[in-house]
Amino acid sequence: MSPIVFTLLSLTVVAGTCLVLTASNWFFIWLGLEINTLAFLPLLISTHHPRATEATTKYFLIQALASALLLFGALIQASQFNTWSVNVQLLPVPAILLTAAIALKMAIAPCHSWLPDVLQGLPFRIGLVLSTWQKIAPFSILLLLPAQPTWIFFVLGILSVAVGGWGGLNQTHVRKLLAYSSIAHLGWIITVYPLSPQISTLTLILYFIITGTLFIALHYLNTTSLADLGNIVNLAPWLTTLTLFTTLSLGGLPPLTGFLSKWLILQELSLNTNLVVATILIMASLISLFFYLRVTYIILLTLSPQHTTISLTWRSAQTNQLTNLPLAALITVSTLGLLLPPSWLPLFF
């Protein structure tokens, strides 16, 4: 794809999301989502691979269905109140349709099955955009919705965490593991949303930082399956080690950055006497932690240290991976973020 066309499409994707963030009208929100989706489709298929074509087709069908549900709900709302304003109290039926549309766009269980197949057919750079930037607009719409029954979000959240854990157990492809990890993290975000939108927003931002770091590192390492993880330590040992810590941070192990969001969510659930929900989330997250630890096991323990007299690739050709300053900054925040909360946590509370 031409760099000029790629830049134009990327700016259009950003413009569509910004339109959703700034709009106070349901029609313009729908229009922003459509602009975002239509500009993102050529980026999905830019590799001209059969898997990319399949992923693009699935993504288009799901996003079209979600946009239709959102427009249908907005039309019902406008027909009753003669206005498209988002400040009018939503009726029950439009609220249900809008919630279903958001679940489809963000791949929240039980509307999640499209994400692993779509992400598997994309390169890491485009998959990074799908897993991070493309979730901003639906989440901003979620913040506009009126208060819904808390149990709905609890059910969606618990189901997403459980599905994300169980679905990743038998996967051997790294991108599918990241897809199920995304579903599980969205479960935590949705669960705490009715109790504290600020913590939900903070969790989403931390997820963006950590998973973005992992996508970029795996792109540099050119690792697409678990079978490749046993060899990359010989190619780039330092980057592999730091990627390992980033993976554990994504799993939420203390004292890494990923533990902060889960700690705050469990604290909020406990303060609101939702101990049963907190217990279920902890038990379900243990399943996800298993395949994070499996990645660690494959990197560290399946290939013993070997002495060699030849010049390995990581000693000569790939030294630029160790001097990538943006990636170094992202890895630092993804692993050592717990040292910084006193300075930036007040921004969310």
Secondary structure as the mmCIF struct_conf table of DSSP 4:
data_model
#
loop_
_struct_conf.conf_type_id
_struct_conf.id
_struct_conf.beg_label_comp_id
_struct_conf.beg_label_asym_id
_struct_conf.beg_label_seq_id
_struct_conf.end_label_comp_id
_struct_conf.end_label_asym_id
_struct_conf.end_label_seq_id
HELX_RH_AL_P HELX_RH_AL_P1 PRO A 3 THR A 22
STRN STRN1 ASN A 25 ASN A 25
HELX_RH_AL_P HELX_RH_AL_P2 TRP A 26 LEU A 44
TURN_TY1_P TURN_TY1_P1 ILE A 45 THR A 47
HELX_RH_AL_P HELX_RH_AL_P3 PRO A 50 PHE A 81
BEND BEND1 ASN A 82 ASN A 82
STRN STRN2 SER A 85 SER A 85
TURN_TY1_P TURN_TY1_P2 VAL A 86 ASN A 87
BEND BEND2 VAL A 88 VAL A 88
HELX_LH_PP_P HELX_LH_PP_P1 GLN A 89 LEU A 91
HELX_RH_AL_P HELX_RH_AL_P4 PRO A 92 MET A 106
TURN_TY1_P TURN_TY1_P3 ALA A 107 ALA A 107
TURN_TY1_P TURN_TY1_P4 ALA A 109 PRO A 110
BEND BEND3 CYS A 111 CYS A 111
TURN_TY1_P TURN_TY1_P5 SER A 113 SER A 113
HELX_RH_AL_P HELX_RH_AL_P5 TRP A 114 GLN A 120
TURN_TY1_P TURN_TY1_P6 GLY A 121 GLY A 121
BEND BEND4 LEU A 122 LEU A 122
HELX_RH_AL_P HELX_RH_AL_P6 PHE A 124 SER A 131
TURN_TY1_P TURN_TY1_P7 THR A 132 THR A 132
HELX_RH_3T_P HELX_RH_3T_P1 TRP A 133 LYS A 135
HELX_RH_AL_P HELX_RH_AL_P7 ILE A 136 LEU A 144
BEND BEND5 LEU A 145 LEU A 145
HELX_LH_PP_P HELX_LH_PP_P2 PRO A 146 ALA A 147
HELX_RH_AL_P HELX_RH_AL_P8 THR A 150 GLY A 167
TURN_TY1_P TURN_TY1_P8 GLY A 168 ASN A 170
STRN STRN3 HIS A 173 HIS A 173
HELX_RH_AL_P HELX_RH_AL_P9 VAL A 174 VAL A 192
TURN_TY1_P TURN_TY1_P9 TYR A 193 LEU A 195
HELX_RH_AL_P HELX_RH_AL_P10 PRO A 197 LEU A 221
TURN_TY1_P TURN_TY1_P10 ASN A 222 ASN A 222
STRN STRN4 SER A 225 SER A 225
HELX_RH_AL_P HELX_RH_AL_P11 LEU A 226 LEU A 229
TURN_TY1_P TURN_TY1_P11 GLY A 230 ASN A 231
HELX_RH_AL_P HELX_RH_AL_P12 ILE A 232 LEU A 235
HELX_RH_AL_P HELX_RH_AL_P13 PRO A 237 GLY A 251
TURN_TY1_P TURN_TY1_P12 GLY A 252 GLY A 252
TURN_TY1_P TURN_TY1_P13 PRO A 254 PRO A 255
BEND BEND6 LEU A 256 LEU A 256
TURN_TY1_P TURN_TY1_P14 THR A 257 THR A 257
HELX_RH_AL_P HELX_RH_AL_P14 GLY A 258 LEU A 271
TURN_TY1_P TURN_TY1_P15 ASN A 272 THR A 273
HELX_RH_AL_P HELX_RH_AL_P15 LEU A 275 LEU A 301
BEND BEND7 THR A 302 LEU A 303
BEND BEND8 THR A 309 ILE A 310
HELX_RH_3T_P HELX_RH_3T_P2 THR A 313 ARG A 315
TURN_TY1_P TURN_TY1_P16 SER A 316 ALA A 317
HELX_RH_3T_P HELX_RH_3T_P3 THR A 319 THR A 323
HELX_RH_AL_P HELX_RH_AL_P16 LEU A 325 LEU A 336
HELX_RH_3T_P HELX_RH_3T_P4 GLY A 337 LEU A 339
BEND BEND9 LEU A 340 LEU A 340
HELX_RH_AL_P HELX_RH_AL_P17 PRO A 341 TRP A 344
HELX_RH_3T_P HELX_RH_3T_P5 LEU A 345 PHE A 348
#
